[in-house]
Amino acid sequence: MADSADRAGELIEERMAQALAGRGAPAGESEEFCVDCDDEIPERRRSLGGVTRCVDCQGIFEARGR
């Protein structure tokens, strides 16, 4: 029998999946170098498509609320 913590975890996973499904994947070519700091963006990240910032700069960008 599931307890409330298990149910809460399942609900969180369900909501995250719904949110990610609604976002859609970035489209287009990725930049080779970050538009903010000019560091090289790793190939694995560029393969996502539409990437313009390194992970660190993207985190700062999102924290500022775009």
mmCIF file of the N, C-alpha and C atoms, coordinates in Angstrom:
data_MODEL
# 
_entry.id   MODEL 
# 
loop_
_atom_site.group_PDB 
_atom_site.id 
_atom_site.type_symbol 
_atom_site.label_atom_id 
_atom_site.label_alt_id 
_atom_site.label_comp_id 
_atom_site.label_asym_id 
_atom_site.label_entity_id 
_atom_site.label_seq_id 
_atom_site.pdbx_PDB_ins_code 
_atom_site.Cartn_x 
_atom_site.Cartn_y 
_atom_site.Cartn_z 
_atom_site.occupancy 
_atom_site.B_iso_or_equiv 
_atom_site.pdbx_formal_charge 
_atom_site.auth_seq_id 
_atom_site.auth_comp_id 
_atom_site.auth_asym_id 
_atom_site.auth_atom_id 
_atom_site.pdbx_PDB_model_num 
ATOM 1   N N  . MET A 1 1  ? 0.838  -1.188 0.000   1.00 0.00 ? 1  MET A N  1 
ATOM 2   C CA . MET A 1 1  ? 0.000  0.000  0.000   1.00 0.00 ? 1  MET A CA 1 
ATOM 3   C C  . MET A 1 1  ? 0.882  1.250  0.000   1.00 0.00 ? 1  MET A C  1 
ATOM 4   N N  . ALA A 1 2  ? 0.590  2.186  -0.883  1.00 0.00 ? 2  ALA A N  1 
ATOM 5   C CA . ALA A 1 2  ? 1.394  3.394  -1.023  1.00 0.00 ? 2  ALA A CA 1 
ATOM 6   C C  . ALA A 1 2  ? 1.050  4.399  0.066   1.00 0.00 ? 2  ALA A C  1 
ATOM 7   N N  . ASP A 1 3  ? 2.078  5.045  0.588   1.00 0.00 ? 3  ASP A N  1 
ATOM 8   C CA . ASP A 1 3  ? 1.813  6.085  1.573   1.00 0.00 ? 3  ASP A CA 1 
ATOM 9   C C  . ASP A 1 3  ? 1.771  7.449  0.876   1.00 0.00 ? 3  ASP A C  1 
ATOM 10  N N  . SER A 1 4  ? 1.551  8.494  1.652   1.00 0.00 ? 4  SER A N  1 
ATOM 11  C CA . SER A 1 4  ? 1.385  9.827  1.055   1.00 0.00 ? 4  SER A CA 1 
ATOM 12  C C  . SER A 1 4  ? 2.657  10.306 0.361   1.00 0.00 ? 4  SER A C  1 
ATOM 13  N N  . ALA A 1 5  ? 3.827  9.918  0.857   1.00 0.00 ? 5  ALA A N  1 
ATOM 14  C CA . ALA A 1 5  ? 5.076  10.326 0.206   1.00 0.00 ? 5  ALA A CA 1 
ATOM 15  C C  . ALA A 1 5  ? 5.194  9.672  -1.166  1.00 0.00 ? 5  ALA A C  1 
ATOM 16  N N  . ASP A 1 6  ? 4.793  8.410  -1.283  1.00 0.00 ? 6  ASP A N  1 
ATOM 17  C CA . ASP A 1 6  ? 4.822  7.734  -2.583  1.00 0.00 ? 6  ASP A CA 1 
ATOM 18  C C  . ASP A 1 6  ? 3.871  8.406  -3.567  1.00 0.00 ? 6  ASP A C  1 
ATOM 19  N N  . ARG A 1 7  ? 2.682  8.720  -3.102  1.00 0.00 ? 7  ARG A N  1 
ATOM 20  C CA . ARG A 1 7  ? 1.696  9.379  -3.975  1.00 0.00 ? 7  ARG A CA 1 
ATOM 21  C C  . ARG A 1 7  ? 2.185  10.758 -4.400  1.00 0.00 ? 7  ARG A C  1 
ATOM 22  N N  . ALA A 1 8  ? 2.808  11.473 -3.467  1.00 0.00 ? 8  ALA A N  1 
ATOM 23  C CA . ALA A 1 8  ? 3.334  12.800 -3.805  1.00 0.00 ? 8  ALA A CA 1 
ATOM 24  C C  . ALA A 1 8  ? 4.436  12.689 -4.859  1.00 0.00 ? 8  ALA A C  1 
ATOM 25  N N  . GLY A 1 9  ? 5.307  11.714 -4.707  1.00 0.00 ? 9  GLY A N  1 
ATOM 26  C CA . GLY A 1 9  ? 6.371  11.508 -5.688  1.00 0.00 ? 9  GLY A CA 1 
ATOM 27  C C  . GLY A 1 9  ? 5.823  11.177 -7.062  1.00 0.00 ? 9  GLY A C  1 
ATOM 28  N N  . GLU A 1 10 ? 4.800  10.340 -7.106  1.00 0.00 ? 10 GLU A N  1 
ATOM 29  C CA . GLU A 1 10 ? 4.176  9.987  -8.375  1.00 0.00 ? 10 GLU A CA 1 
ATOM 30  C C  . GLU A 1 10 ? 3.528  11.207 -9.023  1.00 0.00 ? 10 GLU A C  1 
ATOM 31  N N  . LEU A 1 11 ? 2.892  12.027 -8.218  1.00 0.00 ? 11 LEU A N  1 
ATOM 32  C CA . LEU A 1 11 ? 2.252  13.237 -8.734  1.00 0.00 ? 11 LEU A CA 1 
ATOM 33  C C  . LEU A 1 11 ? 3.293  14.198 -9.305  1.00 0.00 ? 11 LEU A C  1 
ATOM 34  N N  . ILE A 1 12 ? 4.401  14.344 -8.603  1.00 0.00 ? 12 ILE A N  1 
ATOM 35  C CA . ILE A 1 12 ? 5.465  15.220 -9.084  1.00 0.00 ? 12 ILE A CA 1 
ATOM 36  C C  . ILE A 1 12 ? 5.994  14.723 -10.419 1.00 0.00 ? 12 ILE A C  1 
ATOM 37  N N  . GLU A 1 13 ? 6.252  13.429 -10.525 1.00 0.00 ? 13 GLU A N  1 
ATOM 38  C CA . GLU A 1 13 ? 6.744  12.861 -11.784 1.00 0.00 ? 13 GLU A CA 1 
ATOM 39  C C  . GLU A 1 13 ? 5.744  13.072 -12.915 1.00 0.00 ? 13 GLU A C  1 
ATOM 40  N N  . GLU A 1 14 ? 4.471  12.885 -12.620 1.00 0.00 ? 14 GLU A N  1 
ATOM 41  C CA . GLU A 1 14 ? 3.431  13.066 -13.639 1.00 0.00 ? 14 GLU A CA 1 
ATOM 42  C C  . GLU A 1 14 ? 3.386  14.512 -14.116 1.00 0.00 ? 14 GLU A C  1 
ATOM 43  N N  . ARG A 1 15 ? 3.437  15.453 -13.192 1.00 0.00 ? 15 ARG A N  1 
ATOM 44  C CA . ARG A 1 15 ? 3.389  16.876 -13.554 1.00 0.00 ? 15 ARG A CA 1 
ATOM 45  C C  . ARG A 1 15 ? 4.634  17.298 -14.331 1.00 0.00 ? 15 ARG A C  1 
ATOM 46  N N  . MET A 1 16 ? 5.795  16.770 -13.946 1.00 0.00 ? 16 MET A N  1 
ATOM 47  C CA . MET A 1 16 ? 7.024  17.087 -14.678 1.00 0.00 ? 16 MET A CA 1 
ATOM 48  C C  . MET A 1 16 ? 6.933  16.570 -16.114 1.00 0.00 ? 16 MET A C  1 
ATOM 49  N N  . ALA A 1 17 ? 6.446  15.363 -16.282 1.00 0.00 ? 17 ALA A N  1 
ATOM 50  C CA . ALA A 1 17 ? 6.299  14.797 -17.622 1.00 0.00 ? 17 ALA A CA 1 
ATOM 51  C C  . ALA A 1 17 ? 5.342  15.634 -18.462 1.00 0.00 ? 17 ALA A C  1 
ATOM 52  N N  . GLN A 1 18 ? 4.260  16.091 -17.859 1.00 0.00 ? 18 GLN A N  1 
ATOM 53  C CA . GLN A 1 18 ? 3.296  16.927 -18.576 1.00 0.00 ? 18 GLN A CA 1 
ATOM 54  C C  . GLN A 1 18 ? 3.935  18.261 -18.981 1.00 0.00 ? 18 GLN A C  1 
ATOM 55  N N  . ALA A 1 19 ? 4.687  18.845 -18.067 1.00 0.00 ? 19 ALA A N  1 
ATOM 56  C CA . ALA A 1 19 ? 5.321  20.138 -18.354 1.00 0.00 ? 19 ALA A CA 1 
ATOM 57  C C  . ALA A 1 19 ? 6.357  20.002 -19.466 1.00 0.00 ? 19 ALA A C  1 
ATOM 58  N N  . LEU A 1 20 ? 7.149  18.946 -19.404 1.00 0.00 ? 20 LEU A N  1 
ATOM 59  C CA . LEU A 1 20 ? 8.177  18.751 -20.430 1.00 0.00 ? 20 LEU A CA 1 
ATOM 60  C C  . LEU A 1 20 ? 7.562  18.430 -21.781 1.00 0.00 ? 20 LEU A C  1 
ATOM 61  N N  . ALA A 1 21 ? 6.469  17.696 -21.792 1.00 0.00 ? 21 ALA A N  1 
ATOM 62  C CA . ALA A 1 21 ? 5.812  17.360 -23.051 1.00 0.00 ? 21 ALA A CA 1 
ATOM 63  C C  . ALA A 1 21 ? 5.260  18.608 -23.725 1.00 0.00 ? 21 ALA A C  1 
ATOM 64  N N  . GLY A 1 22 ? 4.837  19.570 -22.957 1.00 0.00 ? 22 GLY A N  1 
ATOM 65  C CA . GLY A 1 22 ? 4.265  20.795 -23.506 1.00 0.00 ? 22 GLY A CA 1 
ATOM 66  C C  . GLY A 1 22 ? 5.289  21.796 -24.000 1.00 0.00 ? 22 GLY A C  1 
ATOM 67  N N  . ARG A 1 23 ? 6.532  21.624 -23.626 1.00 0.00 ? 23 ARG A N  1 
ATOM 68  C CA . ARG A 1 23 ? 7.566  22.588 -24.001 1.00 0.00 ? 23 ARG A CA 1 
ATOM 69  C C  . ARG A 1 23 ? 7.989  22.474 -25.440 1.00 0.00 ? 23 ARG A C  1 
ATOM 70  N N  . GLY A 1 24 ? 8.049  21.292 -25.958 1.00 0.00 ? 24 GLY A N  1 
ATOM 71  C CA . GLY A 1 24 ? 8.555  21.100 -27.313 1.00 0.00 ? 24 GLY A CA 1 
ATOM 72  C C  . GLY A 1 24 ? 10.067 21.212 -27.341 1.00 0.00 ? 24 GLY A C  1 
ATOM 73  N N  . ALA A 1 25 ? 10.649 20.636 -28.313 1.00 0.00 ? 25 ALA A N  1 
ATOM 74  C CA . ALA A 1 25 ? 12.106 20.646 -28.428 1.00 0.00 ? 25 ALA A CA 1 
ATOM 75  C C  . ALA A 1 25 ? 12.570 21.902 -29.144 1.00 0.00 ? 25 ALA A C  1 
ATOM 76  N N  . PRO A 1 26 ? 13.722 22.437 -28.743 1.00 0.00 ? 26 PRO A N  1 
ATOM 77  C CA . PRO A 1 26 ? 14.266 23.587 -29.464 1.00 0.00 ? 26 PRO A CA 1 
ATOM 78  C C  . PRO A 1 26 ? 14.513 23.207 -30.922 1.00 0.00 ? 26 PRO A C  1 
ATOM 79  N N  . ALA A 1 27 ? 14.353 24.143 -31.799 1.00 0.00 ? 27 ALA A N  1 
ATOM 80  C CA . ALA A 1 27 ? 14.525 23.862 -33.220 1.00 0.00 ? 27 ALA A CA 1 
ATOM 81  C C  . ALA A 1 27 ? 15.682 24.669 -33.772 1.00 0.00 ? 27 ALA A C  1 
ATOM 82  N N  . GLY A 1 28 ? 16.228 24.200 -34.852 1.00 0.00 ? 28 GLY A N  1 
ATOM 83  C CA . GLY A 1 28 ? 17.259 24.946 -35.551 1.00 0.00 ? 28 GLY A CA 1 
ATOM 84  C C  . GLY A 1 28 ? 18.662 24.532 -35.163 1.00 0.00 ? 28 GLY A C  1 
ATOM 85  N N  . GLU A 1 29 ? 19.609 25.204 -35.771 1.00 0.00 ? 29 GLU A N  1 
ATOM 86  C CA . GLU A 1 29 ? 21.016 24.939 -35.531 1.00 0.00 ? 29 GLU A CA 1 
ATOM 87  C C  . GLU A 1 29 ? 21.443 25.498 -34.184 1.00 0.00 ? 29 GLU A C  1 
ATOM 88  N N  . SER A 1 30 ? 22.332 24.796 -33.541 1.00 0.00 ? 30 SER A N  1 
ATOM 89  C CA . SER A 1 30 ? 22.923 25.284 -32.295 1.00 0.00 ? 30 SER A CA 1 
ATOM 90  C C  . SER A 1 30 ? 24.170 26.098 -32.613 1.00 0.00 ? 30 SER A C  1 
ATOM 91  N N  . GLU A 1 31 ? 24.483 27.030 -31.745 1.00 0.00 ? 31 GLU A N  1 
ATOM 92  C CA . GLU A 1 31 ? 25.727 27.780 -31.854 1.00 0.00 ? 31 GLU A CA 1 
ATOM 93  C C  . GLU A 1 31 ? 26.875 26.901 -31.389 1.00 0.00 ? 31 GLU A C  1 
ATOM 94  N N  . GLU A 1 32 ? 28.048 27.093 -31.970 1.00 0.00 ? 32 GLU A N  1 
ATOM 95  C CA . GLU A 1 32 ? 29.229 26.338 -31.528 1.00 0.00 ? 32 GLU A CA 1 
ATOM 96  C C  . GLU A 1 32 ? 29.828 26.976 -30.269 1.00 0.00 ? 32 GLU A C  1 
ATOM 97  N N  . PHE A 1 33 ? 29.677 28.295 -30.152 1.00 0.00 ? 33 PHE A N  1 
ATOM 98  C CA . PHE A 1 33 ? 30.209 29.028 -29.009 1.00 0.00 ? 33 PHE A CA 1 
ATOM 99  C C  . PHE A 1 33 ? 29.083 29.799 -28.335 1.00 0.00 ? 33 PHE A C  1 
ATOM 100 N N  . CYS A 1 34 ? 29.145 29.889 -27.020 1.00 0.00 ? 34 CYS A N  1 
ATOM 101 C CA . CYS A 1 34 ? 28.128 30.574 -26.215 1.00 0.00 ? 34 CYS A CA 1 
ATOM 102 C C  . CYS A 1 34 ? 28.027 32.040 -26.624 1.00 0.00 ? 34 CYS A C  1 
ATOM 103 N N  . VAL A 1 35 ? 26.810 32.526 -26.797 1.00 0.00 ? 35 VAL A N  1 
ATOM 104 C CA . VAL A 1 35 ? 26.596 33.919 -27.199 1.00 0.00 ? 35 VAL A CA 1 
ATOM 105 C C  . VAL A 1 35 ? 26.913 34.900 -26.073 1.00 0.00 ? 35 VAL A C  1 
ATOM 106 N N  . ASP A 1 36 ? 27.007 34.397 -24.829 1.00 0.00 ? 36 ASP A N  1 
ATOM 107 C CA . ASP A 1 36 ? 27.301 35.292 -23.710 1.00 0.00 ? 36 ASP A CA 1 
ATOM 108 C C  . ASP A 1 36 ? 28.775 35.309 -23.321 1.00 0.00 ? 36 ASP A C  1 
ATOM 109 N N  . CYS A 1 37 ? 29.396 34.132 -23.177 1.00 0.00 ? 37 CYS A N  1 
ATOM 110 C CA . CYS A 1 37 ? 30.774 34.082 -22.678 1.00 0.00 ? 37 CYS A CA 1 
ATOM 111 C C  . CYS A 1 37 ? 31.784 33.637 -23.730 1.00 0.00 ? 37 CYS A C  1 
ATOM 112 N N  . ASP A 1 38 ? 31.320 33.203 -24.878 1.00 0.00 ? 38 ASP A N  1 
ATOM 113 C CA . ASP A 1 38 ? 32.153 32.766 -25.996 1.00 0.00 ? 38 ASP A CA 1 
ATOM 114 C C  . ASP A 1 38 ? 32.904 31.461 -25.735 1.00 0.00 ? 38 ASP A C  1 
ATOM 115 N N  . ASP A 1 39 ? 32.555 30.716 -24.670 1.00 0.00 ? 39 ASP A N  1 
ATOM 116 C CA . ASP A 1 39 ? 33.131 29.383 -24.456 1.00 0.00 ? 39 ASP A CA 1 
ATOM 117 C C  . ASP A 1 39 ? 32.493 28.413 -25.442 1.00 0.00 ? 39 ASP A C  1 
ATOM 118 N N  . GLU A 1 40 ? 33.239 27.371 -25.790 1.00 0.00 ? 40 GLU A N  1 
ATOM 119 C CA . GLU A 1 40 ? 32.706 26.356 -26.692 1.00 0.00 ? 40 GLU A CA 1 
ATOM 120 C C  . GLU A 1 40 ? 31.581 25.584 -25.998 1.00 0.00 ? 40 GLU A C  1 
ATOM 121 N N  . ILE A 1 41 ? 30.507 25.349 -26.734 1.00 0.00 ? 41 ILE A N  1 
ATOM 122 C CA . ILE A 1 41 ? 29.383 24.556 -26.227 1.00 0.00 ? 41 ILE A CA 1 
ATOM 123 C C  . ILE A 1 41 ? 29.667 23.104 -26.595 1.00 0.00 ? 41 ILE A C  1 
ATOM 124 N N  . PRO A 1 42 ? 29.658 22.191 -25.617 1.00 0.00 ? 42 PRO A N  1 
ATOM 125 C CA . PRO A 1 42 ? 29.960 20.788 -25.915 1.00 0.00 ? 42 PRO A CA 1 
ATOM 126 C C  . PRO A 1 42 ? 29.005 20.203 -26.960 1.00 0.00 ? 42 PRO A C  1 
ATOM 127 N N  . GLU A 1 43 ? 29.545 19.305 -27.785 1.00 0.00 ? 43 GLU A N  1 
ATOM 128 C CA . GLU A 1 43 ? 28.771 18.687 -28.865 1.00 0.00 ? 43 GLU A CA 1 
ATOM 129 C C  . GLU A 1 43 ? 27.492 18.043 -28.353 1.00 0.00 ? 43 GLU A C  1 
ATOM 130 N N  . ARG A 1 44 ? 27.569 17.390 -27.226 1.00 0.00 ? 44 ARG A N  1 
ATOM 131 C CA . ARG A 1 44 ? 26.383 16.713 -26.681 1.00 0.00 ? 44 ARG A CA 1 
ATOM 132 C C  . ARG A 1 44 ? 25.254 17.716 -26.434 1.00 0.00 ? 44 ARG A C  1 
ATOM 133 N N  . ARG A 1 45 ? 25.603 18.898 -25.925 1.00 0.00 ? 45 ARG A N  1 
ATOM 134 C CA . ARG A 1 45 ? 24.585 19.928 -25.698 1.00 0.00 ? 45 ARG A CA 1 
ATOM 135 C C  . ARG A 1 45 ? 24.105 20.512 -27.023 1.00 0.00 ? 45 ARG A C  1 
ATOM 136 N N  . ARG A 1 46 ? 25.026 20.747 -27.957 1.00 0.00 ? 46 ARG A N  1 
ATOM 137 C CA . ARG A 1 46 ? 24.637 21.301 -29.262 1.00 0.00 ? 46 ARG A CA 1 
ATOM 138 C C  . ARG A 1 46 ? 23.702 20.369 -30.011 1.00 0.00 ? 46 ARG A C  1 
ATOM 139 N N  . SER A 1 47 ? 23.833 19.070 -29.763 1.00 0.00 ? 47 SER A N  1 
ATOM 140 C CA . SER A 1 47 ? 23.000 18.093 -30.484 1.00 0.00 ? 47 SER A CA 1 
ATOM 141 C C  . SER A 1 47 ? 21.523 18.210 -30.117 1.00 0.00 ? 47 SER A C  1 
ATOM 142 N N  . LEU A 1 48 ? 21.207 18.944 -29.056 1.00 0.00 ? 48 LEU A N  1 
ATOM 143 C CA . LEU A 1 48 ? 19.802 19.155 -28.680 1.00 0.00 ? 48 LEU A CA 1 
ATOM 144 C C  . LEU A 1 48 ? 19.078 20.024 -29.707 1.00 0.00 ? 48 LEU A C  1 
ATOM 145 N N  . GLY A 1 49 ? 19.812 20.887 -30.370 1.00 0.00 ? 49 GLY A N  1 
ATOM 146 C CA . GLY A 1 49 ? 19.222 21.775 -31.371 1.00 0.00 ? 49 GLY A CA 1 
ATOM 147 C C  . GLY A 1 49 ? 18.776 23.089 -30.773 1.00 0.00 ? 49 GLY A C  1 
ATOM 148 N N  . GLY A 1 50 ? 19.073 24.164 -31.432 1.00 0.00 ? 50 GLY A N  1 
ATOM 149 C CA . GLY A 1 50 ? 18.637 25.487 -31.008 1.00 0.00 ? 50 GLY A CA 1 
ATOM 150 C C  . GLY A 1 50 ? 19.348 26.030 -29.784 1.00 0.00 ? 50 GLY A C  1 
ATOM 151 N N  . VAL A 1 51 ? 20.481 25.464 -29.410 1.00 0.00 ? 51 VAL A N  1 
ATOM 152 C CA . VAL A 1 51 ? 21.209 25.887 -28.217 1.00 0.00 ? 51 VAL A CA 1 
ATOM 153 C C  . VAL A 1 51 ? 22.094 27.080 -28.566 1.00 0.00 ? 51 VAL A C  1 
ATOM 154 N N  . THR A 1 52 ? 22.033 28.124 -27.727 1.00 0.00 ? 52 THR A N  1 
ATOM 155 C CA . THR A 1 52 ? 22.839 29.315 -27.978 1.00 0.00 ? 52 THR A CA 1 
ATOM 156 C C  . THR A 1 52 ? 23.773 29.660 -26.819 1.00 0.00 ? 52 THR A C  1 
ATOM 157 N N  . ARG A 1 53 ? 23.583 29.006 -25.655 1.00 0.00 ? 53 ARG A N  1 
ATOM 158 C CA . ARG A 1 53 ? 24.386 29.312 -24.468 1.00 0.00 ? 53 ARG A CA 1 
ATOM 159 C C  . ARG A 1 53 ? 24.951 28.040 -23.851 1.00 0.00 ? 53 ARG A C  1 
ATOM 160 N N  . CYS A 1 54 ? 26.093 28.182 -23.164 1.00 0.00 ? 54 CYS A N  1 
ATOM 161 C CA . CYS A 1 54 ? 26.626 27.070 -22.385 1.00 0.00 ? 54 CYS A CA 1 
ATOM 162 C C  . CYS A 1 54 ? 25.703 26.843 -21.186 1.00 0.00 ? 54 CYS A C  1 
ATOM 163 N N  . VAL A 1 55 ? 25.893 25.759 -20.485 1.00 0.00 ? 55 VAL A N  1 
ATOM 164 C CA . VAL A 1 55 ? 25.017 25.423 -19.358 1.00 0.00 ? 55 VAL A CA 1 
ATOM 165 C C  . VAL A 1 55 ? 25.038 26.515 -18.293 1.00 0.00 ? 55 VAL A C  1 
ATOM 166 N N  . ASP A 1 56 ? 26.222 27.004 -17.951 1.00 0.00 ? 56 ASP A N  1 
ATOM 167 C CA . ASP A 1 56 ? 26.319 28.028 -16.909 1.00 0.00 ? 56 ASP A CA 1 
ATOM 168 C C  . ASP A 1 56 ? 25.577 29.311 -17.293 1.00 0.00 ? 56 ASP A C  1 
ATOM 169 N N  . CYS A 1 57 ? 25.818 29.790 -18.503 1.00 0.00 ? 57 CYS A N  1 
ATOM 170 C CA . CYS A 1 57 ? 25.157 31.022 -18.943 1.00 0.00 ? 57 CYS A CA 1 
ATOM 171 C C  . CYS A 1 57 ? 23.651 30.825 -19.111 1.00 0.00 ? 57 CYS A C  1 
ATOM 172 N N  . GLN A 1 58 ? 23.230 29.642 -19.539 1.00 0.00 ? 58 GLN A N  1 
ATOM 173 C CA . GLN A 1 58 ? 21.799 29.374 -19.662 1.00 0.00 ? 58 GLN A CA 1 
ATOM 174 C C  . GLN A 1 58 ? 21.139 29.426 -18.297 1.00 0.00 ? 58 GLN A C  1 
ATOM 175 N N  . GLY A 1 59 ? 21.814 28.897 -17.274 1.00 0.00 ? 59 GLY A N  1 
ATOM 176 C CA . GLY A 1 59 ? 21.273 28.951 -15.921 1.00 0.00 ? 59 GLY A CA 1 
ATOM 177 C C  . GLY A 1 59 ? 21.114 30.377 -15.434 1.00 0.00 ? 59 GLY A C  1 
ATOM 178 N N  . ILE A 1 60 ? 22.109 31.228 -15.702 1.00 0.00 ? 60 ILE A N  1 
ATOM 179 C CA . ILE A 1 60 ? 22.024 32.637 -15.327 1.00 0.00 ? 60 ILE A CA 1 
ATOM 180 C C  . ILE A 1 60 ? 20.896 33.311 -16.083 1.00 0.00 ? 60 ILE A C  1 
ATOM 181 N N  . PHE A 1 61 ? 20.799 33.021 -17.365 1.00 0.00 ? 61 PHE A N  1 
ATOM 182 C CA . PHE A 1 61 ? 19.757 33.610 -18.211 1.00 0.00 ? 61 PHE A CA 1 
ATOM 183 C C  . PHE A 1 61 ? 18.362 33.273 -17.680 1.00 0.00 ? 61 PHE A C  1 
ATOM 184 N N  . GLU A 1 62 ? 18.166 31.998 -17.321 1.00 0.00 ? 62 GLU A N  1 
ATOM 185 C CA . GLU A 1 62 ? 16.853 31.586 -16.811 1.00 0.00 ? 62 GLU A CA 1 
ATOM 186 C C  . GLU A 1 62 ? 16.580 32.143 -15.437 1.00 0.00 ? 62 GLU A C  1 
ATOM 187 N N  . ALA A 1 63 ? 17.602 32.278 -14.599 1.00 0.00 ? 63 ALA A N  1 
ATOM 188 C CA . ALA A 1 63 ? 17.429 32.833 -13.256 1.00 0.00 ? 63 ALA A CA 1 
ATOM 189 C C  . ALA A 1 63 ? 17.010 34.304 -13.299 1.00 0.00 ? 63 ALA A C  1 
ATOM 190 N N  . ARG A 1 64 ? 17.448 35.000 -14.328 1.00 0.00 ? 64 ARG A N  1 
ATOM 191 C CA . ARG A 1 64 ? 17.093 36.425 -14.478 1.00 0.00 ? 64 ARG A CA 1 
ATOM 192 C C  . ARG A 1 64 ? 15.698 36.621 -15.039 1.00 0.00 ? 64 ARG A C  1 
ATOM 193 N N  . GLY A 1 65 ? 15.044 35.512 -15.383 1.00 0.00 ? 65 GLY A N  1 
ATOM 194 C CA . GLY A 1 65 ? 13.680 35.611 -15.887 1.00 0.00 ? 65 GLY A CA 1 
ATOM 195 C C  . GLY A 1 65 ? 13.577 36.021 -17.333 1.00 0.00 ? 65 GLY A C  1 
ATOM 196 N N  . ARG A 1 66 ? 14.656 35.823 -18.068 1.00 0.00 ? 66 ARG A N  1 
ATOM 197 C CA . ARG A 1 66 ? 14.699 36.126 -19.502 1.00 0.00 ? 66 ARG A CA 1 
ATOM 198 C C  . ARG A 1 66 ? 14.487 37.576 -19.676 1.00 0.00 ? 66 ARG A C  1 
# 
